[in-house]
Amino acid sequence: MTPERTADLGFARLDLDRERRTGTPEVVYAAGKTPEQTVACLAGLLDGGAAFAWATRADSETVAAVRRRWPGATVDEQARCVAVGELPPRSGEVVVLTAGTSDGPVAAEVAFTLAASGVGCRRVDDVGVAGVHRVLAVASDLAAADAVVVVAGMDGALPSVVAGLTDRLVVAVPTSVGYGAAFEGLAALLTMLTACAPGVLVVNIDNGFGAGVAAARIVRSVQR
């Protein structure tokens, strides 16, 4: 068995062979790291042989530090993601739905993760259950996709509706959008976990990255 490679930076131990094992490389979670630490992690991944490296939850100071090191870095400010190197070509398609415009930042993280994973993405925004005719109007788009990601806060009811319209696996992402009784996404999370429609896979609150990875692996399985 080939030994797994790591890069010890002192404050972080990078897993250089994660992509070979799992299909998803080590990705830098920038929140809680200094800009310098995030830059060092990205550099370590590139030095370890990665064609590109990316970070999630990057604030403006981190983005500025990455751009100083790599002026051509790809930045999505809404998604709070930054990538260094050339993104892979895309194949397949995942439809990403949002219940409302306020869910946009999490959906953007899903879309960025899909792009970094070499998967195509189509966004359909603001089709929540308060006007259910809006999601019914895009039912044919759901049927044509390889997988569907639904991003919703408030009551989190949209994934159940979507799962009743398509035979594609639905990845549900609860968001922290909503008034007090939404409990910063807990209400949406519980609604999605207790969805009456089968075929709904639920990730953690605001976890667009996890949803994007799950959907990308579904697409790769379909393609194989």
C-alpha positions as CSV (number, residue, x, y, z in Angstrom):
1,M,0.0,0.0,0.0
2,T,1.4,3.4,-1.0
3,P,2.0,5.7,2.0
4,E,-0.3,8.7,2.2
5,R,1.5,11.9,1.6
6,T,1.1,14.9,4.0
7,A,2.7,18.3,4.2
8,D,3.4,19.5,7.7
9,L,3.2,23.3,7.9
10,G,3.5,23.4,11.7
11,F,0.0,24.8,12.2
12,A,-1.6,22.5,9.7
13,R,-1.0,19.0,8.3
14,L,-2.2,18.9,4.7
15,D,-3.6,15.7,3.2
16,L,-2.0,15.7,-0.3
17,D,-3.5,12.4,-1.4
18,R,-7.2,13.1,-0.5
19,E,-8.2,13.6,-4.1
20,R,-6.7,10.3,-5.1
21,R,-8.6,8.5,-2.4
22,T,-11.9,10.3,-2.5
23,G,-12.1,12.3,-5.7
24,T,-12.3,15.5,-3.7
25,P,-9.0,17.3,-2.7
26,E,-8.2,18.8,0.6
27,V,-9.9,22.2,0.6
28,V,-8.9,25.0,2.9
29,Y,-11.5,26.3,5.4
30,A,-10.3,29.9,5.8
31,A,-12.6,30.8,8.7
32,G,-10.6,30.8,11.9
33,K,-7.3,31.0,10.0
34,T,-5.2,34.1,9.4
35,P,-4.8,35.3,5.8
36,E,-1.2,34.2,5.9
37,Q,-2.2,30.7,7.1
38,T,-4.7,30.3,4.3
39,V,-2.1,31.4,1.7
40,A,0.4,29.0,3.2
41,C,-2.1,26.1,3.0
42,L,-2.9,26.9,-0.7
43,A,0.8,27.1,-1.5
44,G,1.4,23.8,0.2
45,L,-1.3,22.0,-1.8
46,L,0.1,23.4,-5.0
47,D,3.6,22.5,-4.1
48,G,2.3,19.0,-3.3
49,G,1.2,18.5,-6.9
50,A,-2.3,19.9,-7.0
51,A,-3.3,21.5,-10.3
52,F,-5.3,24.0,-8.4
53,A,-6.3,24.7,-4.8
54,W,-9.2,26.5,-3.2
55,A,-10.4,27.9,0.0
56,T,-13.9,28.4,1.4
57,R,-15.2,31.1,3.8
58,A,-12.6,33.5,2.8
59,D,-13.1,37.1,4.1
60,S,-12.0,40.2,2.3
61,E,-8.6,40.3,4.0
62,T,-7.9,36.7,3.0
63,V,-8.9,37.3,-0.6
64,A,-6.6,40.3,-0.7
65,A,-3.7,38.2,0.6
66,V,-4.4,35.5,-1.9
67,R,-4.5,38.0,-4.8
68,R,-1.2,39.5,-3.7
69,R,0.4,36.1,-3.9
70,W,-1.5,35.0,-7.0
71,P,-2.9,38.0,-9.0
72,G,-4.8,35.7,-11.3
73,A,-6.7,33.9,-8.6
74,T,-10.4,33.1,-9.2
75,V,-12.6,34.9,-6.6
76,D,-16.3,34.6,-5.9
77,E,-17.1,37.2,-3.3
78,Q,-20.7,36.1,-2.8
79,A,-19.6,32.5,-2.3
80,R,-16.6,33.6,-0.1
81,C,-14.4,31.2,-2.1
82,V,-11.1,31.7,-3.8
83,A,-9.2,29.3,-6.1
84,V,-5.6,29.3,-7.4
85,G,-4.8,27.5,-10.6
86,E,-6.9,26.5,-13.6
87,L,-10.3,25.1,-12.7
88,P,-11.1,21.7,-14.3
89,P,-13.4,21.4,-17.4
90,R,-17.0,20.8,-16.5
91,S,-19.3,17.9,-17.4
92,G,-22.7,16.9,-16.2
93,E,-25.2,19.3,-14.7
94,V,-26.6,20.0,-11.2
95,V,-29.5,22.3,-10.8
96,V,-29.2,24.5,-7.7
97,L,-32.5,26.0,-6.5
98,T,-32.9,28.6,-3.8
99,A,-36.1,29.3,-1.9
100,G,-35.3,33.0,-1.8
101,T,-32.7,35.6,-2.8
102,S,-31.4,35.7,0.8
103,D,-30.2,32.1,0.3
104,G,-27.9,33.2,-2.5
105,P,-24.6,33.2,-0.6
106,V,-24.9,29.5,0.3
107,A,-26.1,28.6,-3.2
108,A,-23.1,30.5,-4.5
109,E,-20.8,28.3,-2.4
110,V,-22.5,25.2,-3.8
111,A,-22.0,26.5,-7.4
112,F,-18.3,27.3,-6.7
113,T,-17.7,23.9,-5.3
114,L,-19.3,22.2,-8.3
115,A,-17.1,24.3,-10.7
116,A,-14.0,23.4,-8.7
117,S,-15.1,19.8,-8.8
118,G,-15.5,19.8,-12.6
119,V,-19.3,19.7,-12.6
120,G,-21.7,22.0,-14.5
121,C,-24.2,24.0,-12.5
122,R,-27.4,25.8,-13.3
123,R,-28.9,28.3,-10.8
124,V,-32.6,28.8,-10.4
125,D,-33.3,31.4,-7.7
126,D,-36.3,32.5,-5.7
127,V,-38.7,29.6,-6.2
128,G,-39.8,29.1,-2.6
129,V,-43.1,27.5,-1.5
130,A,-44.7,30.8,-0.8
131,G,-45.4,30.8,-4.5
132,V,-45.2,27.2,-5.4
133,H,-46.1,27.8,-9.0
134,R,-42.6,29.1,-9.5
135,V,-40.9,25.7,-8.8
136,L,-43.6,23.9,-10.7
137,A,-42.6,25.9,-13.8
138,V,-39.1,24.5,-13.7
139,A,-40.0,20.8,-13.2
140,S,-38.7,19.9,-16.6
141,D,-35.3,21.4,-15.7
142,L,-35.1,19.1,-12.7
143,A,-35.8,16.0,-14.7
144,A,-32.9,16.9,-17.1
145,A,-30.3,17.3,-14.3
146,D,-28.0,14.7,-12.9
147,A,-28.8,15.9,-9.3
148,V,-30.6,18.7,-7.6
149,V,-29.4,20.9,-4.7
150,V,-32.1,22.8,-2.8
151,V,-31.0,25.7,-0.6
152,A,-33.7,27.0,1.7
153,G,-34.1,28.8,5.0
154,M,-37.3,29.9,6.9
155,D,-39.5,26.8,7.1
156,G,-37.2,24.8,4.8
157,A,-40.1,23.2,3.0
158,L,-38.9,23.4,-0.6
159,P,-36.9,20.2,-0.7
160,S,-40.0,18.1,-0.1
161,V,-41.8,19.8,-3.0
162,V,-38.8,19.3,-5.3
163,A,-38.4,15.6,-4.3
164,G,-42.0,15.1,-5.3
165,L,-41.3,16.4,-8.8
166,T,-38.2,14.5,-9.9
167,D,-36.5,11.1,-9.6
168,R,-33.1,12.8,-9.1
169,L,-31.5,12.7,-5.7
170,V,-32.2,16.0,-3.9
171,V,-29.4,17.4,-1.7
172,A,-31.1,19.8,0.8
173,V,-29.2,22.7,2.4
174,P,-30.8,24.5,5.3
175,T,-29.7,28.1,5.7
176,S,-29.7,30.4,8.7
177,V,-32.1,32.8,7.0
178,G,-35.3,33.5,8.9
179,Y,-36.9,35.3,11.9
180,G,-36.4,34.3,15.5
181,A,-38.3,31.0,15.6
182,A,-36.2,29.8,12.6
183,F,-33.4,29.5,15.3
184,E,-30.6,30.3,12.8
185,G,-31.5,27.4,10.5
186,L,-32.5,24.8,13.0
187,A,-36.1,24.9,12.0
188,A,-35.2,24.4,8.3
189,L,-32.8,21.6,9.2
190,L,-35.5,19.7,11.2
191,T,-38.0,20.2,8.5
192,M,-35.6,18.8,5.9
193,L,-34.7,15.8,8.1
194,T,-38.4,15.0,8.5
195,A,-39.3,15.5,4.8
196,C,-42.3,13.4,3.8
197,A,-40.9,13.0,0.3
198,P,-38.2,10.2,0.0
199,G,-34.9,10.8,-1.7
200,V,-33.8,13.9,0.2
201,L,-30.2,14.0,1.5
202,V,-29.6,16.7,4.1
203,V,-26.3,18.5,4.9
204,N,-25.6,20.9,7.8
205,I,-26.8,24.4,8.1
206,D,-25.2,26.8,5.6
207,N,-23.0,24.0,4.3
208,G,-22.9,24.8,0.6
209,F,-19.5,23.2,0.3
210,G,-20.7,19.8,1.6
211,A,-23.7,19.9,-0.6
212,G,-21.6,20.7,-3.7
213,V,-19.2,17.8,-2.9
214,A,-22.1,15.4,-2.5
215,A,-23.7,16.5,-5.7
216,A,-20.4,16.3,-7.6
217,R,-19.9,12.7,-6.4
218,I,-23.4,11.8,-7.6
219,V,-22.6,13.2,-11.0
220,R,-19.3,11.3,-11.2
221,S,-21.2,8.1,-10.2
222,V,-23.7,8.7,-13.0
223,Q,-20.9,9.2,-15.5
224,R,-19.2,6.0,-14.6
